Amino acid sequence: MKRINISASVIALSLLTLQFSSCNDFLDTMPDNRAEIDSELKVKTLLTSAYPTNSYVFITEVMSDNVDDTGEESPYTDRFFDEVYAWKDLTETNNDDTERFWNASYRAIAAANHALEAIDKMGGPRTSTLRECKGEALLCRAYNHFMLVNIFCKNYNATTSTKDLGIPYATKSETSLFPKYDRGTVAEDYKLIEKDLLEALPLVGDAHLSVPKYHFNTQAAYAFACRFYLYYEQWDKAIEYANLCLGSNPQSMLRDWEHVGSMPQGDAGRQAIEEHYISADLNCNLLLATSYSSIGLVFNPYYAYSRYAHSSYLAENETGNAKNIWGESVDAHGKSVYYSRMAKYSATNLDMTIFWKYPALFEITDPIAQVGFRRAVNTLFTADECLLNRAEAYTMKKEYDKAAADLSMWAANILKDDPTYTPNDIMTFYNSVGYSYDDTDKKKSTVKKHLHPSFTIDAERSQQETMLQCVLGFRRIETLHGGMRWFDIKRYGIEIPRRLLNESGQPSKITDLLTKDDERRAIQIPMKVIQAGLTPNPRK
């Protein structure tokens, strides 16, 4: 695959030349007009722009099986929300749309490339600060491409990824006005991501960071490596980097749900719990990022954008309030088994059961007119996810006792009880549960889904398959409202029926089905990018 020379002005602007009125407008943004980066301080400052300012979370969460259609009569939607829920190629725009995420990601990549070139011009990484800055820039370049390829392409697999369309991989700043683009393949992208990642890891450090949790610090780098190799189907390496991330005392790295449970749990305490969830002071939050996004509005108890929601039916049958390996979600006294319970909201045209995670933030840009932008803080990497990723890798290696230990640690951390599960406990429970959508109408669901990964796993009801059911179920709860479930949907070929709920909150009919081989699993690249000449994802 040809390495593409792409800068912010080319991917974020050249691909959008159709909207510019004159060539002069474009030339004003060419890279040669950028400020010269000739000091450590300027490189460090530039790297704050190497993280995307728009988020994937809205898109991937709403496309996943974490939402249902709560009613045809609900007016609380718009055409953009409808298109996302229906897995359509987007024509509507929004700060959470795919075009803005694509552009923001390539702007971030351009900033990383600019930093790398500046370091080279300064004589290379000859100081400890410049070495760490180079490591951060390489990690940012790798991470942004990793998210782009996993959103806009088919998931990596050893069988077809050498042929599946990838995304342009940018390694240098572009100086030509109209370069040609080659999407390459998913396999080629993964090789380039790995190259950047392996070059970065020996350089990574925290000494140059004033606010480490908003940059690729050492532990975030290892968590990224763990997730990358998990998706790359290299289980040993995923475990290796998870071990480096979590250290000898993983429990100390996890979210302190017991503390969260000690905070006021009524609606009056919601804002404080949500602000605590995204705090940079927590060991569990390894990498945070701010974005222009409405997720704090969508995944909170507001009517706006509430038609497609994590319904009480979903919660009680598939996620947090469903019967699980620990039993019911409430004890004999009606108290939640969680330190911090799910909150249920039910009213006319409102059916939502959620964990409090992301506050609704608003940046006022005009104090007089009281207008501005909805903002969000995203938890890009957490120790809790890393622990469950290690459990998955152990399961794939059939090291079931180690996987069960990680799963027990995660469960004991969120539950008031202190459970310990053996592989046999896990297999016994999941074999007592039926598979989702096995009823005649294919509408009813459980905590267990049929799995169709491209990699080989043992048969249904086997030790390995039931352990994977547990990993996927725990990770679904852990990352609920955070957009990560979509990647498990893709990697494990989990099918999603779109269900319309009736007035009683029960599935009434199926309106669509995302099959295991559905081409819509690779989200369509932005329309303006297609119009500029980049090959679109295939559609039937």
N, C-alpha and C positions, 0 to 999 in steps of 0.2 A: 504493500500500500504506500503510495506517495504521501510523504508528510506534508501537510498543507500549511502554508504560511498565512495565518489569519490574524487580524487584529480586531480590536473593538469596532473600528470604523468599517471594516469589511464585513464581518459576520453580522454585527448589530445594525449596520447602516447600509453597506453595499447591497446586501440581500434585500434591502427595503428601498432601493433607488426609485422604484415606481412611485413612491409617495413624495419625492423631492421635486421641487419646481425648477431647479437649475443645477448645473454641474458645480457652480461656485459654492452652493450650500454644502455639497459633499466634500469638496476640496478643503473647506474650512476645518474639517475634522480629520484630515489625513495625519498619520502618525508622525510625520516629520515636524509637525507643529506642536508636538507635545513638549512639556517642560523637560529639560535635561535632568536625568537622575544620576547624580555624581557624588553622593555621600551615603553613608550608612543610614542616616536619619531619613533621607528621601526614599531609600529603598524600603525601609520599614513602613513609612507612610503610604507608599504605593501599594504595599501588600494588603492594606486594609480594603483595597478595592478588588482583591482577588477572590472575594466571596460574593455569590449572587445576591442581588437585592430583591429578587422575586423568588417565590417558593413553588415547589411542586405539590405541596401537601394537599391543598384544596382539590386539585385534579385527581391525584391518585387515591385519596381517601374516598371521594364521592364515586369514583369508578369501581371501587372495591365492593365486596359483599358486606361492608360495615354500614350500609344504608339501605333502607327500603323506601318505597313510595307510600307515604302515609295517607294518601287520599286524593282522588281526582278533583274533589271540590276545594282543595287547599289553594288559596291564591298566592301563597308565599313562595313564589319561584319567579324565574325569568327565563328568557330563551337560552342564555348562557348556562344556567344551572340545569335546564332541561337537556341541553346537548351533552354536557359532561356526564350526567346520570345515564344517558342512553348510549354512551360510548360512540357518539357521533364525531366525525371530523369537524373541528370547531370552526364556525364562521363568526360567532359573536366574540366580542372583546371584553376584557376585564383585567384588573391588575393581577388576577390569579390565572390568567390564560396561558396557553402553551407558548405563544409568541413571546410574551414578556419573559417567561422563564428561559426560553431558548436564547433570547438576546442578552439577558442578564448573565447567563452562564458563559457565553462567549466574550462578553465584556470582562468578566472575571478572569477568564483564560488569557485574554489580551494583557491584562494587568500583570498576571503571573509571568507571561513571556517577556514583557517589558522589563520587569524586575530581574529576570535571569540574564537578559542582554546587558542591562546596566551593570550587573555584577561582573560579567565577563569584561566589559569595557574598563572596569576599575581594577583589572588585573586578576580577576577571579576571586574565589572565596578565601582571601588571605587572612581574614580575622575571624574570630569565633562568631561575632555578630553576623558577618556576611555568610559564613557557613550555615548558620541556623536560618538565615533569610533565604538562602538558596534551597534548603530543605523544605521550608514552608512553601516557597513558590512552586516547587515540583509537586508537592502534595496537593496544592490548590489546582494545578493543571490536571493532575491525575483524577482528583475527586470530581471536578466539574465535568470532565469527559465521562467518568464512570456513571454519574447520574444521567447525563444526556443519553448515553447508549442504553441504559436500562429503562428509560422512559420511552424513547422514540424508536427503539428497535426490539426485535425479539430477544428473549432472555438467552444468555450464553448457554450453549450445549455443545458437547464434543462432536455431535453428528452433523449439524447443519450450519454452525456459526461461521464456517469458512466460506459459505455462500450467502448468508443472511446479510442484508443491508446494514451497514454501520452508520457512524456519523463522522463528519470531517474532523480529523485530529490536528489541532493547531499547535505547532511547536515553535514558530517564529512570528514576529510581527510582519504584516504584509505591507509592501511599499507600492505595489501595482494597483491600478484603479479597478480593473475588472478581471481578477484572477478566476480561473476555472476551478470547480470544486468536484471532488470525488468522495462519495460516501464510504468507499471501501467496504469492509465487512466487520461484523461483530468480533470475529476472532482476531483480526488485525488491531482493532481498537483495544481489546483486552491485552494484547502483547505490548502495546505502547503504554497503556496504563501501568502494567506491571513494571516496565522499564523505568518509568518515572518514579514509581513507588519505591522500587528497590534502590534507586539512586538517592532518593530522599531520606530514607530511614536512618542511614548512618550519620546524616547531617542534622537531624531534627534535634531541637533543644528548646528550652523555655526561657533562657536567660534574656533573650532579646524582646520578650513579650511583656508589655505593661498590663494587658488584660488577657491572660492566657486562654480563658474559656471562649473567647471570640476569635481565636486563631488556632491553627493546627499545632497544638502542644503535643508533647511526647505521647501521652496516653491516648489522645484522640487519633494520633497517627497509627498507633497499634490497633485501635478499634477499627479504623478504616481498613487496615491490612487484613484483619480478621474477616470483616464482611466481604471484602474483595475476593479473598481466596475461598470463602464459602460459596459465593456465586460462581467462582471459577472451578468449583468442584475439586479443589485441592484441600482435602480435609486435614491432613497433617499440618499444613502451613496455617490454616485457619486456627487450629488449636495452639500452635506455637505463638502466634501473635495475640491471641486471647490471653494466654498465660502472661505474656509481657505486659499487656494492658491491665489485667486484674491483679497481678502480683500474688504474693503468698497468702493474703488475707482478703479474698474477694468480697466477703460479707461487709467489710468496712467501706467498700466502694459503692455498694448498692444504695438506692434511694431509701431514706429513713422514713418508711411508711408509718412506723409507730409514732414518730414525732408529728407527722401529718395528722394522724388520728387524734392527737392531743389538742389540735387546733379546733376552734369552733366549727361544727359540721353543718349548721343550718345555712340557708342562703346568705345570711349576713356574713358568713365566713368565707364564701366562695371566692371573692376577689383575693383575699389574703392567701388562700390555698393555691390559687392559680399563679399568683406572683411568686410564691415559694417554689412551685414546680419548675419554673424557668430560671431560678436563681443561679447566678454564676458562682455562688459560694458553696454549692453542693458538690461533694465528691463525685456523685453519680453523673452529673452533667459534664460531659467531656468536651463537647463542642456545641456552641450556641451560635445562632445567626439571626439577625433582624431582617425583616422583609416587608414589602408592601403587600399586605394580604388581609383577607377577611375571615381567616379561620377562627379568630376569637369571637366573631359574630356567629358563624355557621355552627360551631361546635359548642355553643352555649345556649341557655334557655331563652332565646329570643325568637320571635315570630319570623323575622327576616330570614330567608333561605331555610325555612324549616320543613318544606314539603318532603324533601328527601333527607331522612334523618336516621340516626341510630335509635330505632324504635324499641318500645318495651318488648315486643315480640322477639326481636333480635337479642336483646339483653337476656331475656328469660329462657331462650332456647339455644343460643349459640355462644354468648360471651359472658360478661361478668356476673349476671344473675342466674345463669343456667346451672343445673346440677352438674357438678364437676367431680373430679377425683377426691376432693375434700368434702363432698356432700352438697347440701343445699347452701344457698347464699346467705341464709339467715339461720341462727341457732334456735334452740327450743324456746327461747324467750323472745324471739322475734328480732334479735339484734343482728346486725350485719357481721359476717365472719371476717370481713375486710377491716383493716384499720381505718380506711377511708372508703366509705360506701359509694355505690353508684347513686346518682340523683335522678329521680323520675319526675318528669313533667308531663302532665296530661290536661288538655283543655280542648275546646273546639278548634279543630285544625292544628292541633299541637300534640305530638306523640314522640317523646324524646327521653331516652335514658342514657346518661353520660357520666363519665369521670370528669371531674374538674381539673383541667390541665392548662389551657391556654387563655389568658385574659384578653378581653376585647380592648385593644389599645387604639388610640387615635392621636395622630400628630396634627396639630393645628398649624396651618401655614398662613392663615390670615385671621388674626385675633378679632378683628372688627366684624368680618363677615362670618366668623366661626366655621370656616371650611378647612379641609385638609385631607389627610389620607388615613385609611385604616392600616394599622401596622400589626406585626406579630413578631414574637421571638420563638424560633424553632429550635428544638433539641435534635440536632443532626446526629449526634452520637451519644449514647449513654452506656454506663457500665452494665446496667440491667440487660439491655439488648445484647451486649457483648457476651454476657454469661450464657444467655439462651442460644446465641450463635455457636458457642463452644459446645453446648449440649447437643445441638444438631450435628456438628462435626463428629463428636464422640459416637453418636448414634449411627452415622454413616460408616464409621469404622467398626461398629458392633462392639464398642466398649461400653456396654450398657450400664454397668455399675457406676462408672464415672458420669455418664449422662444423667442417670437417676439422681446422683448426688447434686449436680448442678440444678436440676429441676426442683429438687427438694429445697435447695437453698433459696431459689427464687420464690417458691410458694410460701416458705416460712417467713420470708421478708414482707409479704403483703398481707398475710393472714394473722389473726390474733392467736390462732393455734400455732403449734410448732411441728408441722408434719414432716415425716421422713418416708419417702416412697422408694420401694424396691422396683426393679424391672418387672417382677411378677405382679406387684400391686398395679402398676401402670397398665400392663397387658390385660389384667383381669377387669379393670374398670372400663377401658375402651372397648373391650370385647362384649361388655354388657350393654353398650350403647349402639343403637342402629345408625346407619349412615343417613346423612341428609339427602332429601329428595328421592328416597326410595319408595315413597307412597305413590299411589296411582296417579295423582295429579301433579306430583313432583313439586309440591309447595312447602312441605313441612321440613323442618331442619333440626339438627342437633349440634353438639360440639364437634362432631366428626364428619369430615367430607371425604369423598372418594379422591384419591391422589393419582395423578398421571404425570409424574416428572419425566423428563427426557433421560435422566440418569436412572440406573437400575436400583430398585429397592425390592425387598422381599414381599411376598404376597400379602394381601389384606388379612388382617387378624394375626399376623406374625408378630414376634417380639419387636422387630425393627419397625414395622409399619405402625404399631400402636405407640411406640416411643416417639415416632415422628408426629403422630397425631397430637401427642402431649406437647411436644415442642411448639408445633404450629399454633395450638390452642393457647398456650401460655404467652407466646409472643404476640398473638392477636390481642390479648388483653393488655399486655405491656405497652404496645404501640398504638392502642386505640386512639383515634382522632389525629394520629401523627403521620398518616399517609404511607406507612411502611407495609401494611397488609397487602397492597397491590403487588409488591414484588414476590411475596410468597404465592399469591394467586398465579402469577406468571411462572415461577420456577416449578411449582408443583402441579401445574395444569388443572387447577381447581376450577370447576365450572360454576357459573353464577346465573341463576334464574332471577330475572327482575320481577319482583312480586308487588302487586297492588294490594294494600291492606284495606279491609272494610272498616265500617264504623266501630266495630268491636276490637279493632287492632289485630285481626287475624288475616292471613293471606287469603285473598279471594280469587285472584287469577294471576297467571303468568303472562307478562307482556313482552318478554324478550329472553334470550338465553345466550350467554357467552360460553361457547364450547371450548374444550381444551385446546383446539387448534385454530381458534377464531383469530383472523388477521387483525381484529381490533385490539388485541392485546398489545400490539406495537402501536402506541399512540401516533397519530398522523403528525408529521412535521408541519410547522406553521404554513399557512396558505401563501403568505408573501414570500416565503423561502422557496416554495414550489414554483411560484410565478417567476422567481429570479433564476430558475433553471436547475435546482437540486431535485434529484429523483425522489418522488413521493413513495411512501410505503404502499404496497399493493393492497387493493381492496376489491372485493367481489362485487 
